[in-house]
């Protein structure tokens, strides 16, 4: 049965809360058309690597810092994607922008979750707490999360799913970040992974 599932690689750089949401969704069969076969981190100290090991998923580091160039960094990732025959790449808190040649090679096979309702508060420079800080400073009443395909434009690919989250009085960037993760990111990311995995499997 496993070979009937789309083979998923998850790219990470930090704590791995979105990776955990995917692993939990796979275990509870919210994700039933895909299987995480490898986790690749751009940083050797990312806690996400521990989460992968705890789940019995092979975990590797391709250090962005130690790579001689963007090309060398992406080549290191590509070698692992080929080794594990990855069909879908999920960016889960992956803090590196990928080149046009990389994203074109895996067209409609890379997805990312962004902590706002695109096209608001997205693009280069908008990541992590910066996104929530910008939303609060702008005074918007609703924010949320977006899962989209990845192309050469940061946060510019086709939208797959979005979920709105209301901003509350007294919200801080930290409070808002936690609520957007809980109410939006951890719900739509696994749902989008399942939808894209199902599509991949159906086209084989």
N, C-alpha and C positions, 0 to 999 in steps of 0.2 A: 504493500500500500504506500510505503514511504516514497517509492520512486514515481508515484502518481502525483506527488505534491511538488509545487514550485520550490526550488532551492533558494533560500533567502540568505543574503549576507547583510549583517547590520554593522554600519560604520559609526564609531563612537569616539568621543574625546574626553568625557567626564564621568559623572556619577552613574549614569546609565539608568535613570528612572524610566525613560521611554523604552529602553531595551527591556527592562523588567516587565513593563506593561505588555510588550509583545510576547515575551516568554510565558507570562501568566495567561495571556489570551490563547496561546497555542495549547497550553496545558488544559484549559477549560473548553477547548474546541470552538472558541469564537473564531480563531484562525484554524480552519480545517483543510484548506487547499494549499497551504504553504508550510515549510519547515525551516527553521533557522539552522543553517549548516555551519556557519562561521561568524565570529565577531572579530572585527578589525579595528584597532584603536590607533589614533594618531599620536597618542601619548602613552608611555610605558607605565605611568602611575595612575591611569584612569581606573576608578573603582568599578566601572562597567566590566572590566576584564574579570574581576572576582565574581561578578554576577553570572557571567558566561560560564566560568569554571564550575560554579555551584549548580548550574543547570546541565552540566555535562556537554557544553557546546565548545568546540575548539576555539581558542582565543589567541590572536596574534597582534603584535604591534608593528606598525610601519611608522617610525618616528618622523614626523614632519620636520622637527628641529635638526635631526641628523642627516636628512636627505640633502644631497648636493644641489638639487634643483626641484622645481615643481614636477618636471618630467620624471625625475628619478623617484620622487614620492609616489606619483600616480602609477608608475611602472611596478613599484613594490606592491601596491594594492591590486593591480591587474593580475600579477602572478598568483596571488592568493585567490582571487575571484575565479581564475581559470582552474586552479588546483581543486577548488571545491565545487566547480561547475555551477557557480551562482547564476541564477536567472533573474533575480530581483535584488536590488540594492536599496536598503533602507538607511537613510541618514537619521540617526537618533542622537541629537546633541553633538553632531560632528562639526567641529569648528574650523574646517578648512573649505575654502571655495575651490571647486573643481573646474578644470579648464574646459574650454569648448571642445577640444578633441576628445577628452574623456567622456563628457556628457553626450556627445554625438555618437560615440561608440556604443553607448548603452541607452540609446533613445527610448523613452517611455518605459525604461526599466529601472530608473532611479526615482525614489520618492523621498520627500522631506516633510517634516512637520515644523510649522512656524507658529510662534505664540501670539499671533494677532489675526484679524480678519483681513487677509490680503484684498486689495493692494494697500491698505493702511499700515503704516509703521513696519515697512519691510524694505528689503534691499540691503546694499552694502552698509555695514556699520550698525544695523539693527539686529541685535541678538541678545539673548539672556535678559537680564534685568533692564537693559537699555530700552527694550521694546515696551515694557510695562510702565517705565518711568515716562516715556514719551506719550503713552496713552493717557496717563493721569495728568500730565502737564497740559495736554490738549483739551482735557475736560470731556472726553467722549463718555457716553453713558453705557455703551456696550463695546466689549472687546471679544476675544475668543481665540480660536486656533484654526489653522488651515493646513491641510495636507495637499501637496501639489507634486506634479512631476518636476524633475530637475532639468533645467537647460543651462545654457551658458550665462544667463542673466540671474544674479542672486535673487531668489524668491520669485522669479519671473515665469516659471513654468505653469502649464495648465493646471487649474484647480481640480482636485478630485473630491474633497469634502471640506466642509466648514462647520463649526459649531460656535454659537454665540454664548458669551458669559457676561452677566450684568456686573457693572462696576458698582461697588457699595461705598457709602459714605465712610470715610476713615480708612479707606484702602491705602496701603503702602505698596511700592513696587514688589516687595517680598511677599506680602499677603496675596496680592493679585496673581503673582507668578504661581503660587501654590494652588490657588483656586482654578486658574486656567488649566494647569496640568491635570488636576483631579476631575474637573467637570468637562473638559474639552479634549486636551491632547491624548490622555490615556484611553479615551473612548474612540475618537475618530482615527487615530493612528492604527490600532489593530483592525478596525473595520475596513480601512483603506487597504491595508496589507492583504486582508482576505479577498477584497474585491479584485485587486490587481493580480493576486496569485491565481484566483479562479479563472481570470481572463487568460493568463499565461498557459494554464493547464488545458483550457478549452481549445487553444490554438495549436496544440502540439500535433 
